[in-house]
Amino acid sequence: MLKNFPTQYFNSCTVLYVINCISLFFITSVTSFAQAPNPALIGYFHNWQDANAPYIQLDQIDSRYNIIDIAFATPVQGTDYKMAFTPDQVSVPVFLSQIQNLQAQGKKVLISIGGANATVSLDNIMERDSFISSMNSIINTYGLDGLDIDLEGSSVTTSGGTISSPTDQKLIHLIDAIKQIMLDYYTTNNRRLILTMAPETAFVQGGQSAYGGIWGAYLPLINALRDSIEILHVQLYNSGSMYGLDGNIYTQGTADFIVAQCEAVVQGFNTSGGFFAGLPASKIAVGLPACSSAAGGGFIDTIQVKAAINYLRGNGPQVGSYTLIQSGAYPNLRGMMTWSINWDAVTSCGTSYEYANNFEQIFGPTTSLENEITTARENYLYPNPSTGIFTFNSAKNNFKGEINVFNILGSLVFTKSFASNNFVLDLEKMPAGVYIANIFDGEKYYFQKLIIE
């Protein structure tokens, strides 16, 4: 991001965290299905005054933004690990009241760490623990809903190892720190901390061309925390050109770039550090600058953005030379992210809230998470039937839906597409236990608990 800023999960449990591993599996997996709004319009909020993108009072942000990332928590001067945050334009009590006002509307407010000009490097256990303590303090002080990882530059680099087994201590310590922060949050609040990430493309898709330094450096982090990540919104700007899965190179600022880079993180890809297994489309949001002045490169007009996302979601034709590998497309793509809300609000490089307007045209009006959860119901299926008959009530007469069933550890155990209000779920090979069914009808998500005895 251009920041106009002044100045398989748990593949190893360290001794420090082994006692908490089982409980953290449960916390970050079972409760991860309905933590943040869906579809999501994610925007970064500048915690400083900028003449070109002025400060906005937090509770005066356009209501369509349902996930707000406060930018940024940064290291205390003289350290690269002890984090601090102070509201820039208002007092702490006023800022806290504004956060609570947003949360009362069903919005989620996260603290983003790092940014373009702040290096965070956890080189040893002392620095890791100081990072954990200081981030816990910030999150608890402001009653925040989650944590966004926006580390750039030398903060996240790799010099050896593989995606599944990193050897760089600062990567290992960062992974352990995030796990501990999530566990501490759950212990204090009895709910899961929302975790999002905003890496630059070189750190993720760039792993296709090289694995070392910043290239592919986020891949071990994403891999280790894949079941905890709510949304991954790679910055599809300030990135130059990148490979697509077809082996061709695509340039930022085009519809092809959006389509190719989004499919890469869903399908996964090979690197010299091993294969990166992709994330579900429901965890992927398209990250773009709000206007041409908000980034050094990669801005794309609203017409092309809409065409690219419609093609990704199966709602429109191919928009360029890149052809999707998965013919069924990705109807449950999570949403859109932008740098930034402040830039979206100005009229100096586009109409006010042009990005939010385009999101609404593509995904429809945003709804709070709580409204969607109320549609869930429980199905008790026993004793170990071979099939479960679902009757699904949808206002849509013709739709293309999908059901994904996850076990208690958050692993996908069953997936099926359907085009009818009645469909059969084959449970013949599923052992007794508790499962979560995530059902998508083409527009909304529904969650059902399955109990097989």
N, C-alpha and C positions, 0 to 999 in steps of 0.2 A: 504494500500500500504506500501511496505517497501521503505521508502524515505531515501536515503543516504544524509541527509540534515544536513549541519553544523548548529551548534547552532540551493365533488362538489365545485369548485373554489369560493373564496370570500364568504365563508359561514358566515363570519362576517367582517364588516368594522368598524374599530375603528373611533372615532370622528375625529381624526387627518386626516384620509384619506377619509372620507365619501364623500367629495366634488369631489374627483377624481375617485371614484369607477366606475362610468358609463364609463368614458373615458378609464380607464385602462382595463375594460372588453374588449372594442373594440381593444385597442392596443395589448393586449396579446393574444387575441383569433383570430381575423380575420387575423392579420398579421403573425400568427404563422405557417402558412401552408408551407411557403417556405423561411425559414430564413437561414438554414444551408445546406451544401452539402448533397446529398443523392445518393448513399450510402456514409456513413461517415467512414473515417479512422481517428480516434482521437488519438493523441499522446501527452504525457506530455513532456515538454521541461525543462531540469534542468537549472536553472539560477545560476549555480555555477560550479566550476571545480571539477571533481572527477577523480581520477587516474584510476579507473576501468571503468568508463563510462564518458569519457571526454566531456567537454563543446563543443558544436557545434554552430557555428555562425547561428543565427536564420534563415537567408535567404538562408542557405546552407542545410536545412533539406530536406530529400528525398521528391520529388515532389508529391508522392502518399498520403502523409499526408495532408488532406484538412481541418482538424480542429486541431489547435495547442493550447494546454493549457499551458500557462506559469506558472511554479511552482517556488515560490508561493508569493502571498501577505500575509504578516503575521503581527501580532500586534506589535506596537511600544513597545520597552522594558518598562516594568513597567505598561503596560495596557494589557487587553485582549479584546479590542474592537476598538482601533484606528489603522487602517490598514496602512501599508506602503509597498512600493516596489521600489527597485533600481536595475537597471541592474548591473550584477556582473563583467562582463568581458569587457564591452564596455561603451562608454559614452551614455548619454540619447539621444542626437541627432542621433547617429549612430543606436542605438536600435530602435528609432522611424522610421528611414529610412528603417530598415530591416522589421519592421512590415508592413509598407506601401508597400514594395516590395512584400511581401506575399499576401497582400490584393489585389494588382493589378493583381495577378494570380488567383483570385477567392477564395483564402483560407480565412478561418475565424480564427482570433486570439483572444483567451479568456484569462482572468486572473483567475487563480485558487486560492482559498483562503484556508488557513489552512495547510493541510498536516499532517503527523503523529506527528510532534513535536510542533505544534502551537495550543494553546487553544484559542478559540474565544467564549466568553460567554457574551451575552447582557442581563445583569441582571436588567437594569432599562432604563427609557426613555432617560436619558442623554447618556448612553452608546450606545443605539440604534441609536440615532441621530448622535453621533460621528462616528459610524461605517458607516452610510449612507454617511455622508459628506466626509470621507476619501476614501471610495470606489469610490464615484463619481469623486473625484479628480484623482485617479489612472486611472480610465477608460477614463476620458476626456484627461488627459495628454498624454496618449499613443494611443489615437484614437482606442480603442479596440472594438471588435464586441460583446463581451459577458462576462459572469461570470460563473465560474464553482465552485460548492460547494463541497469541499473535506475536510469537517470537521470530525475529528475523536476524539477518547478518550472521555473526559468529555464535549466537546463542545456541543454535541447533546445528551441529555439524557431525560428520562421521568420518572416522579414519580407519575403520576396520570392522571385523565381525560381519554379521548378516542382519537382515531385517528381523528375523526371529530370535537372533542371539547377538544383540549389540555388545560391543566391548568398550565403547567410550563412556567413561565414568559420568560425565555430565548428562548424557542421555539416560543412563541407568538411574541416576539420582533424581532426574526430573520425572521419570515414570513413577518411581517409588513415592515421590513427593505428592504427585497428583492423586495417586491411590489413597495415600494417607489423608489428604485434605478432604477427599470424598467421604472417607470413613468417619472422620471427625465431624463433618457436616451432618451426616446421617445420625450420628450419636446425639448431636445437639438438637437437631430439628425434626428427626423422625421422618425425613423424606430425602430423596436423592438429590445431590447437587447436579445441576445441569452442566454438562461439559461440551463445549464447542471448540473448534479449531479453525484458524484462518491462515494457513501457510501460503507462501508464494508458490507458483507452479514449479519452479526449479527444485523446491524441497520435496515435491511429491511426484508429479508426472515427469519431471526432469530426470528421475531415476531410470527412465527408459534409455536415456543416452549415456548416463554415467552414474556411478554410485561412489560417492566420496566427496568430502567437503560439504557444501550445502546441497549438492545434487543427490536427491532422494533421502536427505537427512531426516525428514519427518516420518518416513515410512516405518522405522522401528517404533516410534512413539505412537503412531496411529494403530499399528498392529498390536502392540501391548495393551492398548486402551480401547480396542475396537468395540467391545461390548458396553463400555461406559460412554462412548461418544454419542451425544444426541444429534449433533449436526456438524458435518465437515463442509465448510464453504471456502474452497481454495480461491485465492485471489487471481482471477482471470484477467490480470492487467499488470502493467509494469513488468512484463515477463518475456517480451520478445516472442520468439517462435518455439514451438514444442512439437514433438512427435505425437501422432495419433496411433491407435492400435493397428491401423492399416499400413504403418511404416512410412507414411508421408508426413511432411512437415506443414504445420498450420500456424498462421500468424495471428497474433492478438488483434482484437478490434474487428473480428469477423464472426459471422454466425457459425461457420465451420469450426472455429476455435472453441466456441462454447460447447458445441455438440461433441467434438472429438475429446476434449479434456474432461467433460462430465462422464462420458461413457468409459473412459480409461479408469476412473476411480471406482466405478461400479463393477466393471468386468475384471479388473486387476491386470497386471502386466509383469513381464519378466524383467529382472535387473541382474547385474553382476553380484548383487547381495542376496539373491534368491527371488522367488516369486512373491509379489505383493498381492494378496487376496483382497479383492475389492470389498466395498461396503454396500449395503442395500441402498437402492435409490432413495428410500424413505429417510436416509441419513445425509443426503447430498443436497446442498443448495447452491445456486448459481451466484457467484460473487463478482460484482462489477462496480465500476465507479458511477456515481450518481450523475455526473456531468463531465464534460470534456476538461474542465479545469481541476477536477478532483484527483486526477492521476497523471503521471507522466506519459502514459500511453495505455491503450487498450479500451478506451471509451468506444461504445457501439450504440448506434441510435435505437430508439425504442421499437421501431418496426422490425429491425433485424433481431433484436433480443426476443421479441414476441414470436417471430417465425422460428428461431432456433429452439426455444423452450417448447413450443407447440409440437415441433418435430420430435424432440426428446420424449415428450409425454404421449405421443401417438395421436395428436390432435391436428396435425398438419403435414404437408408434403416435405420431402427433402429440400433443404434450403441452399445447398452448395455441392461441393464435390465429395464431401465425407458421407459415407453410407453407414448407418447404424448396423452394428453386428447383430444385435438382438432385434429381430423383426417386430416383436411385440412391444418394443419401446419401453418407456419407463413412466407409466401413468402416476406412480406415487412419488415422483420427485418432490423433495421436501419444500422447496420454495426459493427465495432469492435473498441475497445479502448485498448491502452496499456500503461503500465508503463515500459519503457518510450522510447521516440525517441532515447535518448542517448544510452540506453542499446541495442536498436535494431540495432544501427549503428556499435557496436563493433563486433569483430570477436572472442573474447575470450570465448564466450559461445554460439556459433552458427555462421552461416554465416551472413555477413553484411546484414541488412534489411530483415532478414528472416521472421519477422512478417508482414512487408509490402508486401513482395512477396506472402505470404500465403493469405493475404487479397485480393490481385489482382486475385489470382487463384479462390477464392470463389465468390467474388462479381464483378469481372471484373475491368477494369480501372476506376479510379475515374474521375468524371466530375465536372466542376464547377456548382454551383447552377444556375448561370445566364443562362447557356446553356439550362438547363431544363425548366426554366421559359418561354423562348421564344417559347416553343411549346404550351403554353396555348392559349385558345381562349375563347370568351364569347358566351354563349347560352342564348338567350332571349326567355323565355317560358311564354306565356300569351294568353288569360286571364285564369289563374288557370286551365290548362289542366290536365286531369287525368293521362296522360302519357307523357313522353318525349322520343323521339326516338334519340338515339345517334349513330352517325357513327364515329367509332374510327379507325383511321389509324395507323396500327402498321406494322413494317417490319417483324414481326414474323407471320408465317402462322398458327402455332399451339401454343396457349398459354393459360395460366390460369390466368385470371385477377380478379381485385376486384375494386369496386367503393365505396367510403365512402363520404357521404354528411353531411356537418356541417352547422349549422345555424350561425347567426351573433354573438352568444355568445360562439361559439366554441364547442357546444354540438353535438354529433353524432346523426343525425336524420334518417339516412337511410344507409343501407349497402347491397351490392349485389355482388355475384360472377358471372363471365361470362367467356365464352370461345369462343367468336365470335367477329368480328369487328363491328357487329350491335347488340345492345341490348336495352332493354326497361327499363326506369327508372320510377317507379310508383310514381307519385306526388299527388295522389288523396287526401291524408290527410295532405299535407304540405300547410300551410297558405302562403299568399303573403309575400314576403320579398326577401332578398339577401342571397344566399347560396354559399358555396364553395364546389366543387366536387373534390375529390382527387382520381385520377385514376391510378392504377398500372397494368402494362401489363406483370408482371413477371420479368422485368428487370429495367424499368424506371418509374418515377412518372410524372404525368401530372396534371395540375391544371386548373379548369374551373370555371368561375363565372356563377351562375344561378340566373336569376332575374325573379321572379314570381309575376305578377301584378294581 
